[in-house]
Every structure is written in structure tokens, then in C-alpha cells.
Amino acid sequence: MPESTLITKTVDETTCNPLKLWHDLGEPAYTTKEETDLIRSAAQPLVNSSIAIIEEKMANVRIVTRRNGVVYFTLTKRNYTPDRGYDYDKVLSFH
């Protein structure tokens, strides 16, 4: 069956919330370089991926969001060309 790659980018009250991080740091008036870098990194959406099976030209996907969350998603055709010397599923089975 054909497969597609589902990429989601999530923004909600716990992910991509630099204001919350600044508050949790104690609301410093003057942040250190490390704190500034950390706060800036908290402004990035949460990115996830999964594989969707295409049946009859349709993909059945489920995207769950929090109350005030927003999810941007893309669904693109997956051309699976595995590396001959690497088996992703085998590596995961050891963990």
C-alpha cells in the first residue's frame, strides 16, 4: 500500500511558550545569554512525524490538540528507499 509522511507542528500552552519559560525562570529583568538562548528555543513549535497508509486515495490520520492548541500539518508521498546496511526497526527492537 502507498504510504505518506505526516509532519505536525504544534503550538499550545505547554509547547512553544517562551513566556511560560521566562515566568518559570523567575521573570528575570536581565537574562543571561544561556537564559536568552533557552527562551528563544522555547519559541519553536513541537515537531512530530508518523507514517500514514493511503487506502483508496485517502489517509486516515488523527491529530489531538490541547484546548487552545493549533497544529499545522503536511502529508507528503513517502518514497521509502532504505539504507542497505541499516535497519531502523532492528535498532529500535534493542531498546
Phi, psi and omega in degrees: 000144177295149180235155175229159176257125177259120176248128177240144175233116188251136173233124176205192186290344179251334177249144181061053182224078181295333179296318178298317180297315178301317177298314180296333177283355179102012180054053182296136178290327179232109182274151173285169177299320179296318178294318178299315178299319180295315180297318178296322179293332179287352179274359181271136178297156174282123182253130177229160176221155174203170180254131179247135177273134179263123177233124180054046178062023179225147175244133177259107180236153178236125179239119182255134179234160173282176188307310181253023183279157175229136178233123172265135181220154173228148177232113183235151179301136181257120174256096185280113177231084187294150174289134183294332184257006184226132178238102184303313181297324179293318178299317181292331182291342179275352182259000000 
